[in-house]
Each structure stands twice: as structure tokens, then as C-alpha cells.
């Protein structure tokens, strides 16, 4: 069955040419399920598949078709095109996502005036198609039949909210108005004996009929306000989520720090014991060079090491040495000092400095006598005696 159909689309802002014509870009139609009502009031849901709407033959059929001021009383052909043509569609018809995109040029001064003053702001394409009586479901929407072999005839510039005297208007959820042409010879639908134009809108899946353009504008205004409020709520929700994410990140970081401190507290006793032993060993080594009376309490590890190195190598400059270099030099000098110094024999003395007669193991480390320190026969012998005397002095210090 071949039928006539009109689909309502949208126009973009037109631009004027030097000749006074207008160039307009717009969307002619789209894919999806379209709701129609025949003159008996029965509804039909017709599916327009992408392979049909965007087929090469269908797109080419709209190329360079006439542009009209509203829909003519019948489809155009060679006998009436001059009477109704007010411009033409461009040669290039393309797909724009789920929409059919085209450019139009309007050459009629009266229609140009309607466009520029806002009296006509939409486009509506007229075409024929074949209906395949096959019901089903497409993307969650039920349909009664499928449109096949769509062929464009003309594109009309139409006022907002009106489809022409011979058409009934349906609104779908994508700002398109779908129209069905009244079959010649059939009466127009009436209510209480008066001819009316019925507009149907869908809200939450339920169709409602409204009888005036004011109703549609009121509903559109309400929808716009609702959409604005919804956008504000979504923005507030997104900001709250961001703030919550920041708080959660800080809480996670605090938990990680607390766990780390807990581990450090558990390891603290062993660490303190190790540090105390290390310090005790350092001071014990240092006192073999510096003596028991040297105050080490106010010196850190590096300070103790420098004190020992200064005592052993008074002419050396350690100011530009790194901590690692100072520690290594300390170990080397201390090892050499220990190797050169004999183990002192423990002595027990009385208050007057004499050996304790009650201690059978006590003895006083002697100093070299004056005769022993007299000049020896060789320099080597003299150096040997001085080294022995230094060792004895260190043992008694």
C-alpha cells in the first residue's frame, strides 16, 4: 500500500544572499517509530528503519526537490510545480546521526519575509512510501507496520504548530511533527460538527490530545523548567559527590598514616634498644681516644666521630667531608689506633696513688727513666722509645 506522509523537522538560522534569497540548513526527518491516526481516529505506529531512511535511493529522491510555502493541496508534479515552488533543496542530502540533513534555498520574497519575521520557522518534508504490514518492536517501541521505499516529493516551510488545512498533526518525543494527508473526497475529522486540528503529545508513555497552540506552549514551558531544575539537581549531586570523594580520600590517607604509626610504635622499643646499644658502643670506642673525662653527652654521632678524628689527626681538615666519608675515616683511624695501642694492664691503687698491697695482681705501669730516655746510639732506637712512652702515657691517662 502506497501512502502520502509529511514529517515535521527543524530549521537553523537562515542567511541572506546578495540577491535577497535565504539559505537554510535543517533536518528533514529522522528514523524511529512514528505515531499516526487515520481519519477514523485509529492509531498506527509506523517504523522508519535506518536502512530505509538513509538508503541511497531515498536520500537522492530529496535532492533538488521544490521548496514550498506550506504544503500544497496535492503532491507536486510537472503540471503544478511552477504554481507552488518557492525555492529548492540542495543536491547534497546527508545523514546526521539519526537525522536527515539538507540545505535549502528560498527564492520567493514573501516566504523570505515569513522566515525573517519568524512567522515560518520549521520545515516539513512530503514524501510517498510503501507500508509493510508487519508488527513488532524496535528499541523498546512497538510498531504496527514498516515504511519502505521512501521517495521525496517536496519540502515545505511551515509555521510553528500548524500543518496546513488538509493535515493532522502528531508530536513525537524528538521535536518532530508527523502528519498524514487527508485522502481527497474524504471529510476532515470533526468534533461536534466543527473541523478541528488535533495535536497529540506523549507524556510518560501516555498520549494526550490538546486543541490549541497555547496548550502546547504551556507544556513546552513546563518541560523546559523541569529540565532546568533537573539539570540543577544533577549539578548539585555531582558537586556533592566530588566533595564526598575528597573527604573519603582524606579519610583513607589518615587511616594509612594511623596504620603506619601503629607499626612504628610496635617497632619503637626494639629501635630504641638498638639505638642505645649503638650509642653506647660509639662512646666506648671514643673514650679509648678521648678519655673518660671528655663530655660526649652534647655531641651527636657525627660530633663524636669528629672529636676522635681531630684528636688523632689534628692537622687534617674534615669540614668538606660527607657523613659517609667521616664515618669511614673514623673506623679506619680508630682501628689503626687500637692496633698501635697495647692492651693496658689493670692496676689497683690506694688513695695516695701507690699500688694496693692487698691486690696481688696490681702493678703500676712504669715510665721510662731519665737514663732510658737518654739519646740512644741510633735515631731508630730513639723513635722506638718515644713510641713506647706515648703508649704508656695513654695507658695511664
TORDREN-450193 format. One record per residue (C-alpha): residue number from 1; chain; x, y, z. Coordinates in steps of 0.02 Angstrom, whole numbers, plus 50000, padded with zeros to 5 digits. Layout:
BEGIN
+-----+-------+-------+-------+-------+
:   n : chain :    xx :    yy :    zz :
+-----+-------+-------+-------+-------+
: NUM :     A :     X :     Y :     Z :
...
+-----+-------+-------+-------+-------+
//
This chain:
BEGIN
+-----+-------+-------+-------+-------+
:   n : chain :    xx :    yy :    zz :
+-----+-------+-------+-------+-------+
:   1 :     A : 50000 : 50000 : 50000 :
:   2 :     A : 50071 : 50168 : 49947 :
:   3 :     A : 50030 : 50318 : 50058 :
:   4 :     A : 50075 : 50502 : 50073 :
:   5 :     A : 50165 : 50563 : 50228 :
:   6 :     A : 50229 : 50729 : 50298 :
:   7 :     A : 50368 : 50737 : 50430 :
:   8 :     A : 50400 : 50895 : 50529 :
:   9 :     A : 50584 : 50942 : 50555 :
:  10 :     A : 50682 : 51092 : 50617 :
:  11 :     A : 50767 : 51242 : 50536 :
:  12 :     A : 50929 : 51325 : 50582 :
:  13 :     A : 50952 : 51514 : 50572 :
:  14 :     A : 50945 : 51565 : 50388 :
:  15 :     A : 51073 : 51675 : 50299 :
:  16 :     A : 51030 : 51802 : 50164 :
:  17 :     A : 51119 : 51806 : 49995 :
:  18 :     A : 51158 : 51966 : 49895 :
:  19 :     A : 51006 : 51926 : 49786 :
:  20 :     A : 50890 : 51931 : 49937 :
:  21 :     A : 50868 : 51742 : 49942 :
:  22 :     A : 50888 : 51641 : 50102 :
:  23 :     A : 50996 : 51489 : 50127 :
:  24 :     A : 50933 : 51374 : 50264 :
:  25 :     A : 51007 : 51217 : 50341 :
:  26 :     A : 50891 : 51097 : 50428 :
:  27 :     A : 50840 : 50921 : 50473 :
:  28 :     A : 50704 : 50849 : 50364 :
:  29 :     A : 50658 : 50693 : 50461 :
:  30 :     A : 50729 : 50550 : 50566 :
:  31 :     A : 50722 : 50364 : 50600 :
:  32 :     A : 50614 : 50279 : 50732 :
:  33 :     A : 50432 : 50239 : 50767 :
:  34 :     A : 50307 : 50372 : 50709 :
:  35 :     A : 50129 : 50379 : 50776 :
:  36 :     A : 49988 : 50414 : 50651 :
:  37 :     A : 49800 : 50424 : 50668 :
:  38 :     A : 49688 : 50391 : 50520 :
:  39 :     A : 49527 : 50490 : 50486 :
:  40 :     A : 49426 : 50363 : 50584 :
:  41 :     A : 49531 : 50401 : 50738 :
:  42 :     A : 49626 : 50236 : 50736 :
:  43 :     A : 49810 : 50248 : 50783 :
:  44 :     A : 49952 : 50168 : 50684 :
:  45 :     A : 50133 : 50156 : 50734 :
:  46 :     A : 50246 : 50154 : 50582 :
:  47 :     A : 50430 : 50109 : 50592 :
:  48 :     A : 50560 : 50202 : 50489 :
:  49 :     A : 50719 : 50097 : 50488 :
:  50 :     A : 50892 : 50174 : 50458 :
:  51 :     A : 50918 : 50063 : 50305 :
:  52 :     A : 50761 : 50139 : 50228 :
:  53 :     A : 50783 : 50321 : 50282 :
:  54 :     A : 50967 : 50329 : 50237 :
:  55 :     A : 50965 : 50220 : 50083 :
:  56 :     A : 51050 : 50297 : 49932 :
:  57 :     A : 50887 : 50298 : 49834 :
:  58 :     A : 50789 : 50386 : 49972 :
:  59 :     A : 50920 : 50520 : 50004 :
:  60 :     A : 50938 : 50554 : 49816 :
:  61 :     A : 50749 : 50568 : 49799 :
:  62 :     A : 50751 : 50726 : 49908 :
:  63 :     A : 50893 : 50808 : 49811 :
:  64 :     A : 50839 : 50968 : 49722 :
:  65 :     A : 50653 : 50942 : 49756 :
:  66 :     A : 50548 : 51102 : 49763 :
:  67 :     A : 50530 : 51205 : 49921 :
:  68 :     A : 50351 : 51263 : 49953 :
:  69 :     A : 50262 : 51390 : 50063 :
:  70 :     A : 50169 : 51264 : 50173 :
:  71 :     A : 50109 : 51103 : 50093 :
:  72 :     A : 50018 : 51115 : 49927 :
:  73 :     A : 49844 : 51037 : 49913 :
:  74 :     A : 49918 : 50891 : 49818 :
:  75 :     A : 50088 : 50818 : 49784 :
:  76 :     A : 50192 : 50911 : 49654 :
:  77 :     A : 50223 : 50859 : 49476 :
:  78 :     A : 50268 : 50945 : 49312 :
:  79 :     A : 50093 : 51017 : 49295 :
:  80 :     A : 50090 : 51116 : 49458 :
:  81 :     A : 50270 : 51144 : 49513 :
:  82 :     A : 50277 : 51321 : 49440 :
:  83 :     A : 50125 : 51369 : 49544 :
:  84 :     A : 50191 : 51309 : 49713 :
:  85 :     A : 50381 : 51309 : 49703 :
:  86 :     A : 50466 : 51442 : 49809 :
:  87 :     A : 50643 : 51375 : 49804 :
:  88 :     A : 50734 : 51209 : 49803 :
:  89 :     A : 50831 : 51084 : 49909 :
:  90 :     A : 51018 : 51066 : 49883 :
:  91 :     A : 51090 : 50923 : 49785 :
:  92 :     A : 51180 : 50852 : 49936 :
:  93 :     A : 51070 : 50759 : 50063 :
:  94 :     A : 51164 : 50678 : 50206 :
:  95 :     A : 51145 : 50581 : 50366 :
:  96 :     A : 51170 : 50672 : 50531 :
:  97 :     A : 51165 : 50538 : 50668 :
:  98 :     A : 50982 : 50480 : 50663 :
:  99 :     A : 50926 : 50632 : 50562 :
: 100 :     A : 50919 : 50678 : 50377 :
: 101 :     A : 51013 : 50841 : 50346 :
: 102 :     A : 50991 : 50956 : 50197 :
: 103 :     A : 51017 : 51135 : 50139 :
: 104 :     A : 50876 : 51238 : 50060 :
: 105 :     A : 50872 : 51399 : 49961 :
: 106 :     A : 50715 : 51506 : 49968 :
: 107 :     A : 50695 : 51624 : 49819 :
: 108 :     A : 50519 : 51692 : 49849 :
: 109 :     A : 50511 : 51864 : 49932 :
: 110 :     A : 50351 : 51828 : 50028 :
: 111 :     A : 50418 : 51667 : 50102 :
: 112 :     A : 50584 : 51753 : 50139 :
: 113 :     A : 50486 : 51882 : 50238 :
: 114 :     A : 50397 : 51746 : 50337 :
: 115 :     A : 50563 : 51666 : 50382 :
: 116 :     A : 50647 : 51828 : 50433 :
: 117 :     A : 50499 : 51886 : 50538 :
: 118 :     A : 50478 : 51718 : 50625 :
: 119 :     A : 50306 : 51680 : 50551 :
: 120 :     A : 50377 : 51521 : 50474 :
: 121 :     A : 50512 : 51430 : 50571 :
: 122 :     A : 50502 : 51246 : 50529 :
: 123 :     A : 50518 : 51130 : 50380 :
: 124 :     A : 50409 : 50981 : 50336 :
: 125 :     A : 50453 : 50857 : 50201 :
: 126 :     A : 50319 : 50774 : 50095 :
: 127 :     A : 50351 : 50600 : 50025 :
: 128 :     A : 50272 : 50437 : 49975 :
: 129 :     A : 50312 : 50266 : 50047 :
: 130 :     A : 50251 : 50087 : 50045 :
: 131 :     A : 50185 : 50008 : 50204 :
: 132 :     A : 50236 : 49832 : 50251 :
: 133 :     A : 50103 : 49763 : 50366 :
: 134 :     A : 50220 : 49685 : 50492 :
: 135 :     A : 50206 : 49718 : 50679 :
: 136 :     A : 50348 : 49706 : 50803 :
: 137 :     A : 50457 : 49802 : 50924 :
: 138 :     A : 50605 : 49919 : 50888 :
: 139 :     A : 50717 : 49987 : 51027 :
: 140 :     A : 50581 : 49956 : 51155 :
: 141 :     A : 50441 : 50035 : 51050 :
: 142 :     A : 50303 : 49932 : 50971 :
: 143 :     A : 50253 : 49962 : 50789 :
: 144 :     A : 50113 : 49905 : 50675 :
: 145 :     A : 50198 : 49918 : 50506 :
: 146 :     A : 50361 : 49970 : 50419 :
: 147 :     A : 50385 : 50110 : 50293 :
: 148 :     A : 50477 : 50050 : 50137 :
: 149 :     A : 50540 : 50134 : 49977 :
: 150 :     A : 50527 : 50313 : 50040 :
: 151 :     A : 50527 : 50440 : 49896 :
: 152 :     A : 50537 : 50628 : 49924 :
: 153 :     A : 50418 : 50747 : 49834 :
: 154 :     A : 50440 : 50921 : 49910 :
: 155 :     A : 50496 : 51014 : 50067 :
: 156 :     A : 50378 : 51142 : 50142 :
: 157 :     A : 50416 : 51293 : 50251 :
: 158 :     A : 50279 : 51291 : 50384 :
: 159 :     A : 50227 : 51396 : 50534 :
: 160 :     A : 50258 : 51333 : 50710 :
: 161 :     A : 50122 : 51218 : 50774 :
: 162 :     A : 50018 : 51210 : 50612 :
: 163 :     A : 50023 : 51081 : 50473 :
: 164 :     A : 49902 : 51151 : 50344 :
: 165 :     A : 49714 : 51132 : 50314 :
: 166 :     A : 49721 : 50955 : 50249 :
: 167 :     A : 49837 : 50877 : 50378 :
: 168 :     A : 49826 : 50813 : 50555 :
: 169 :     A : 49974 : 50845 : 50668 :
: 170 :     A : 50059 : 50722 : 50787 :
: 171 :     A : 50202 : 50767 : 50904 :
: 172 :     A : 50332 : 50638 : 50949 :
: 173 :     A : 50470 : 50647 : 51081 :
: 174 :     A : 50604 : 50716 : 50966 :
: 175 :     A : 50527 : 50884 : 50914 :
: 176 :     A : 50457 : 50814 : 50751 :
: 177 :     A : 50277 : 50830 : 50694 :
: 178 :     A : 50216 : 50685 : 50590 :
: 179 :     A : 50068 : 50718 : 50475 :
: 180 :     A : 49950 : 50614 : 50371 :
: 181 :     A : 49870 : 50690 : 50216 :
: 182 :     A : 49683 : 50687 : 50204 :
: 183 :     A : 49629 : 50575 : 50060 :
: 184 :     A : 49537 : 50677 : 49927 :
: 185 :     A : 49349 : 50657 : 49940 :
: 186 :     A : 49351 : 50606 : 50125 :
: 187 :     A : 49282 : 50726 : 50256 :
: 188 :     A : 49402 : 50804 : 50380 :
: 189 :     A : 49389 : 50741 : 50560 :
: 190 :     A : 49265 : 50842 : 50661 :
: 191 :     A : 49211 : 50869 : 50839 :
: 192 :     A : 49033 : 50923 : 50871 :
: 193 :     A : 49014 : 50965 : 50686 :
: 194 :     A : 49167 : 51078 : 50680 :
: 195 :     A : 49329 : 51044 : 50588 :
: 196 :     A : 49474 : 51039 : 50712 :
: 197 :     A : 49660 : 51012 : 50710 :
: 198 :     A : 49708 : 50886 : 50842 :
: 199 :     A : 49881 : 50889 : 50917 :
: 200 :     A : 49940 : 50741 : 51020 :
: 201 :     A : 50086 : 50739 : 51140 :
: 202 :     A : 50159 : 50597 : 51240 :
: 203 :     A : 50198 : 50612 : 51425 :
: 204 :     A : 50273 : 50464 : 51516 :
: 205 :     A : 50215 : 50345 : 51380 :
: 206 :     A : 50035 : 50409 : 51379 :
: 207 :     A : 49960 : 50507 : 51233 :
: 208 :     A : 49862 : 50667 : 51269 :
: 209 :     A : 49766 : 50771 : 51143 :
: 210 :     A : 49772 : 50960 : 51155 :
: 211 :     A : 49667 : 51076 : 51049 :
: 212 :     A : 49765 : 51240 : 51045 :
: 213 :     A : 49940 : 51300 : 51017 :
: 214 :     A : 49934 : 51385 : 51187 :
: 215 :     A : 49919 : 51215 : 51269 :
: 216 :     A : 50074 : 51154 : 51180 :
: 217 :     A : 50171 : 51310 : 51226 :
: 218 :     A : 50122 : 51294 : 51409 :
: 219 :     A : 50176 : 51113 : 51412 :
: 220 :     A : 50339 : 51155 : 51322 :
: 221 :     A : 50373 : 51292 : 51451 :
: 222 :     A : 50339 : 51172 : 51592 :
: 223 :     A : 50454 : 51042 : 51515 :
: 224 :     A : 50592 : 51172 : 51495 :
: 225 :     A : 50576 : 51225 : 51677 :
: 226 :     A : 50577 : 51044 : 51734 :
: 227 :     A : 50731 : 51009 : 51629 :
: 228 :     A : 50817 : 51161 : 51705 :
: 229 :     A : 50776 : 51106 : 51882 :
: 230 :     A : 50834 : 50930 : 51843 :
: 231 :     A : 50999 : 50996 : 51774 :
: 232 :     A : 51024 : 51100 : 51933 :
: 233 :     A : 50989 : 50949 : 52044 :
: 234 :     A : 51110 : 50843 : 51942 :
: 235 :     A : 51244 : 50977 : 51955 :
: 236 :     A : 51218 : 50988 : 52143 :
: 237 :     A : 51228 : 50799 : 52155 :
: 238 :     A : 51390 : 50796 : 52055 :
: 239 :     A : 51468 : 50931 : 52167 :
: 240 :     A : 51416 : 50835 : 52323 :
: 241 :     A : 51492 : 50677 : 52252 :
: 242 :     A : 51655 : 50769 : 52218 :
: 243 :     A : 51658 : 50836 : 52396 :
: 244 :     A : 51621 : 50662 : 52463 :
: 245 :     A : 51764 : 50591 : 52359 :
: 246 :     A : 51883 : 50720 : 52434 :
: 247 :     A : 51826 : 50678 : 52611 :
: 248 :     A : 51844 : 50492 : 52576 :
: 249 :     A : 52019 : 50518 : 52506 :
: 250 :     A : 52071 : 50615 : 52662 :
: 251 :     A : 51996 : 50479 : 52773 :
: 252 :     A : 52090 : 50345 : 52678 :
: 253 :     A : 52253 : 50443 : 52693 :
: 254 :     A : 52226 : 50467 : 52881 :
: 255 :     A : 52192 : 50280 : 52901 :
: 256 :     A : 52353 : 50240 : 52809 :
: 257 :     A : 52453 : 50360 : 52918 :
: 258 :     A : 52374 : 50287 : 53076 :
: 259 :     A : 52419 : 50110 : 53021 :
: 260 :     A : 52598 : 50166 : 52985 :
: 261 :     A : 52613 : 50250 : 53157 :
: 262 :     A : 52544 : 50092 : 53239 :
: 263 :     A : 52680 : 49989 : 53155 :
: 264 :     A : 52812 : 50115 : 53207 :
: 265 :     A : 52751 : 50111 : 53388 :
: 266 :     A : 52763 : 49922 : 53391 :
: 267 :     A : 52941 : 49930 : 53325 :
: 268 :     A : 52992 : 50076 : 53439 :
: 269 :     A : 53057 : 49975 : 53590 :
: 270 :     A : 53173 : 49871 : 53482 :
: 271 :     A : 53231 : 50025 : 53389 :
: 272 :     A : 53267 : 50120 : 53549 :
: 273 :     A : 53365 : 49972 : 53615 :
: 274 :     A : 53465 : 49961 : 53455 :
: 275 :     A : 53498 : 50149 : 53455 :
: 276 :     A : 53552 : 50144 : 53637 :
: 277 :     A : 53672 : 50000 : 53605 :
: 278 :     A : 53742 : 50087 : 53451 :
: 279 :     A : 53771 : 50247 : 53551 :
: 280 :     A : 53850 : 50152 : 53695 :
: 281 :     A : 53969 : 50063 : 53576 :
: 282 :     A : 54014 : 50229 : 53493 :
: 283 :     A : 54053 : 50315 : 53659 :
: 284 :     A : 54152 : 50164 : 53720 :
: 285 :     A : 54262 : 50172 : 53565 :
: 286 :     A : 54280 : 50361 : 53575 :
: 287 :     A : 54336 : 50358 : 53757 :
: 288 :     A : 54484 : 50247 : 53713 :
: 289 :     A : 54549 : 50402 : 53623 :
: 290 :     A : 54468 : 50548 : 53714 :
: 291 :     A : 54473 : 50481 : 53891 :
: 292 :     A : 54337 : 50460 : 54022 :
: 293 :     A : 54325 : 50644 : 54068 :
: 294 :     A : 54281 : 50704 : 53893 :
: 295 :     A : 54098 : 50764 : 53886 :
: 296 :     A : 54009 : 50668 : 53747 :
: 297 :     A : 53830 : 50700 : 53806 :
: 298 :     A : 53802 : 50853 : 53697 :
: 299 :     A : 53877 : 50778 : 53538 :
: 300 :     A : 53782 : 50681 : 53407 :
: 301 :     A : 53858 : 50535 : 53315 :
: 302 :     A : 53948 : 50643 : 53188 :
: 303 :     A : 54011 : 50760 : 53326 :
: 304 :     A : 54086 : 50613 : 53422 :
: 305 :     A : 54170 : 50548 : 53265 :
: 306 :     A : 54244 : 50720 : 53225 :
: 307 :     A : 54308 : 50740 : 53404 :
: 308 :     A : 54402 : 50575 : 53389 :
: 309 :     A : 54470 : 50616 : 53217 :
: 310 :     A : 54528 : 50789 : 53274 :
: 311 :     A : 54619 : 50710 : 53421 :
: 312 :     A : 54704 : 50579 : 53311 :
: 313 :     A : 54735 : 50690 : 53159 :
: 314 :     A : 54740 : 50871 : 53223 :
: 315 :     A : 54807 : 50940 : 53059 :
: 316 :     A : 54676 : 50859 : 52946 :
: 317 :     A : 54527 : 50959 : 52877 :
: 318 :     A : 54362 : 50865 : 52886 :
: 319 :     A : 54246 : 51013 : 52850 :
: 320 :     A : 54210 : 50963 : 52669 :
: 321 :     A : 54190 : 50777 : 52701 :
: 322 :     A : 54022 : 50692 : 52688 :
: 323 :     A : 53944 : 50597 : 52832 :
: 324 :     A : 53987 : 50432 : 52749 :
: 325 :     A : 54168 : 50486 : 52724 :
: 326 :     A : 54183 : 50543 : 52905 :
: 327 :     A : 54110 : 50378 : 52968 :
: 328 :     A : 54230 : 50276 : 52860 :
: 329 :     A : 54380 : 50381 : 52914 :
: 330 :     A : 54328 : 50363 : 53096 :
: 331 :     A : 54326 : 50172 : 53080 :
: 332 :     A : 54497 : 50169 : 52994 :
: 333 :     A : 54583 : 50288 : 53117 :
: 334 :     A : 54507 : 50200 : 53267 :
: 335 :     A : 54560 : 50030 : 53202 :
: 336 :     A : 54738 : 50093 : 53173 :
: 337 :     A : 54743 : 50174 : 53345 :
: 338 :     A : 54684 : 50013 : 53428 :
: 339 :     A : 54814 : 49911 : 53334 :
: 340 :     A : 54955 : 50027 : 53389 :
: 341 :     A : 54899 : 50034 : 53571 :
: 342 :     A : 54938 : 49884 : 53684 :
: 343 :     A : 54802 : 49823 : 53799 :
: 344 :     A : 54832 : 49914 : 53965 :
: 345 :     A : 54855 : 49808 : 54121 :
: 346 :     A : 54727 : 49842 : 54255 :
: 347 :     A : 54800 : 49924 : 54409 :
: 348 :     A : 54728 : 49945 : 54581 :
: 349 :     A : 54796 : 50091 : 54678 :
: 350 :     A : 54770 : 50163 : 54851 :
: 351 :     A : 54717 : 50342 : 54883 :
: 352 :     A : 54898 : 50405 : 54876 :
: 353 :     A : 54923 : 50329 : 54704 :
: 354 :     A : 55032 : 50184 : 54762 :
: 355 :     A : 54991 : 50003 : 54715 :
: 356 :     A : 54870 : 49918 : 54831 :
: 357 :     A : 54975 : 49794 : 54932 :
: 358 :     A : 54821 : 49686 : 54959 :
: 359 :     A : 54796 : 49663 : 54771 :
: 360 :     A : 54918 : 49526 : 54715 :
: 361 :     A : 54885 : 49568 : 54531 :
: 362 :     A : 54910 : 49755 : 54549 :
: 363 :     A : 55056 : 49840 : 54468 :
: 364 :     A : 55098 : 50014 : 54410 :
: 365 :     A : 55137 : 50039 : 54227 :
: 366 :     A : 55312 : 50116 : 54237 :
: 367 :     A : 55375 : 50265 : 54141 :
: 368 :     A : 55544 : 50263 : 54057 :
: 369 :     A : 55682 : 50327 : 54172 :
: 370 :     A : 55790 : 50476 : 54129 :
: 371 :     A : 55933 : 50360 : 54088 :
: 372 :     A : 55822 : 50258 : 53973 :
: 373 :     A : 55770 : 50418 : 53883 :
: 374 :     A : 55950 : 50473 : 53855 :
: 375 :     A : 55998 : 50487 : 53674 :
: 376 :     A : 56023 : 50314 : 53603 :
: 377 :     A : 56153 : 50268 : 53480 :
: 378 :     A : 56031 : 50274 : 53331 :
: 379 :     A : 55879 : 50376 : 53277 :
: 380 :     A : 55778 : 50217 : 53256 :
: 381 :     A : 55805 : 50169 : 53435 :
: 382 :     A : 55754 : 50343 : 53493 :
: 383 :     A : 55592 : 50333 : 53390 :
: 384 :     A : 55554 : 50164 : 53465 :
: 385 :     A : 55574 : 50231 : 53642 :
: 386 :     A : 55462 : 50382 : 53608 :
: 387 :     A : 55326 : 50268 : 53539 :
: 388 :     A : 55334 : 50159 : 53694 :
: 389 :     A : 55323 : 50313 : 53804 :
: 390 :     A : 55167 : 50376 : 53711 :
: 391 :     A : 55083 : 50210 : 53733 :
: 392 :     A : 55125 : 50211 : 53919 :
: 393 :     A : 55054 : 50388 : 53935 :
: 394 :     A : 54892 : 50336 : 53852 :
: 395 :     A : 54877 : 50185 : 53964 :
: 396 :     A : 54897 : 50295 : 54120 :
: 397 :     A : 54781 : 50435 : 54058 :
+-----+-------+-------+-------+-------+
//
